[in-house]
Amino acid sequence: MLVKKNWIEIGLSTGLVLLMIALILAVQIAFPAELRSSGFALIVLLFMVAMGLAGVKLTDM
């Protein structure tokens, strides 16, 4: 069970990081220059919340 949990953790973390990179690129392309910093801050905040929720779910396994 421990090995399976480790692989789930690695896959989940990798997926969330790739999602964050994709969202940062989307903000860089789509947002006007004056709104980009707010978009980046929102993405980082959402990333931290998502990683926290994922960590809580993994500890419950």
Buried (B, 14 or more C-beta within 10 A) or exposed (E): EEEEEEEBBEEBBEEBEEBBEEBBEEBEEEBEEEEBEEBBEEBEEBBEEBBEEBEEEBEEE
